[in-house]
């Protein structure tokens, strides 16, 4: 195993979390329903993976209301953007082997 593969960020590398991070890298913030639609995930599964990203400090979830309806917006944090850029660099290094 190359040294590049041992540097893969396992928090980001999961399929659903990778999709969330990729989407948020260009569309931050995104609403929870938007992420469900873009990732093809169930509400429960997405919620679980957002919690993992939030616990790592990569995203922030802000709950509020849009009119009378509850709304959750998901933002990529500065820490998350740094981790995303490092992740992409690691993948690039693996491809350049």
Legacy VTK file of the C-alpha trace (Angstrom):
# vtk DataFile Version 3.0
C-alpha trace
ASCII
DATASET POLYDATA
POINTS 97 float
0.000 0.000 0.000
1.400 3.401 -0.957
1.821 6.193 1.550
-0.854 8.203 -0.313
-3.524 5.582 0.371
-2.808 5.627 4.091
-3.496 9.382 4.110
-7.068 9.090 2.801
-9.433 10.932 5.114
-11.852 8.195 6.178
-14.410 10.707 7.427
-14.788 12.200 3.952
-14.124 9.022 1.954
-17.437 7.296 2.715
-19.665 7.424 -0.381
-22.453 9.567 1.100
-20.122 11.873 3.031
-18.002 12.287 -0.101
-21.113 13.302 -2.030
-22.130 15.796 0.643
-18.678 17.366 0.770
-18.440 17.536 -3.039
-21.830 19.220 -3.264
-21.151 21.640 -0.412
-17.802 22.600 -1.937
-19.771 24.506 -4.590
-23.242 24.958 -3.077
-22.780 25.939 0.562
-25.227 26.328 2.193
-27.587 23.610 1.054
-30.925 22.736 2.593
-31.466 19.288 4.062
-34.077 18.337 1.408
-31.694 19.521 -1.317
-28.980 17.195 0.031
-31.446 14.297 0.230
-32.320 14.866 -3.425
-28.739 15.373 -4.639
-27.324 12.355 -2.788
-30.274 9.998 -3.254
-30.139 9.227 0.457
-32.878 8.614 2.984
-33.484 11.272 5.622
-32.219 9.038 8.429
-29.081 7.934 6.616
-28.210 11.497 5.594
-28.782 12.727 9.138
-26.375 10.096 10.504
-23.643 11.045 8.046
-24.147 14.780 8.564
-23.628 14.200 12.285
-20.296 12.473 11.548
-19.188 15.402 9.380
-20.392 17.893 11.991
-18.572 16.078 14.823
-15.379 16.317 12.743
-15.951 20.075 12.377
-16.357 19.830 8.584
-19.932 21.101 8.389
-22.321 23.132 10.471
-26.072 22.614 10.569
-28.270 25.621 11.304
-31.862 24.927 12.165
-34.483 27.591 11.752
-37.707 28.353 9.959
-38.655 29.402 6.466
-42.024 30.961 7.084
-43.749 28.524 9.424
-41.864 25.471 8.159
-38.729 24.147 9.863
-35.593 24.380 7.748
-32.094 22.974 8.204
-29.259 24.569 6.271
-25.913 22.795 5.984
-22.719 24.827 5.602
-19.172 23.678 4.906
-16.853 25.123 7.556
-13.356 26.493 6.947
-12.014 23.325 8.574
-14.162 21.279 6.208
-12.914 23.187 3.169
-9.295 22.613 4.248
-9.987 18.892 4.779
-11.731 18.720 1.368
-8.769 20.325 -0.424
-6.355 17.979 1.370
-8.552 15.002 0.432
-8.509 16.018 -3.232
-4.713 16.405 -3.050
-4.384 12.902 -1.627
-6.537 11.437 -4.395
-4.503 13.328 -6.994
-1.275 11.983 -5.481
-2.655 8.444 -5.728
-3.540 8.945 -9.389
-0.082 10.318 -10.143
1.632 7.158 -8.835
LINES 1 98
97 0 1 2 3 4 5 6 7 8 9 10 11 12 13 14 15 16 17 18 19 20 21 22 23 24 25 26 27 28 29 30 31 32 33 34 35 36 37 38 39 40 41 42 43 44 45 46 47 48 49 50 51 52 53 54 55 56 57 58 59 60 61 62 63 64 65 66 67 68 69 70 71 72 73 74 75 76 77 78 79 80 81 82 83 84 85 86 87 88 89 90 91 92 93 94 95 96
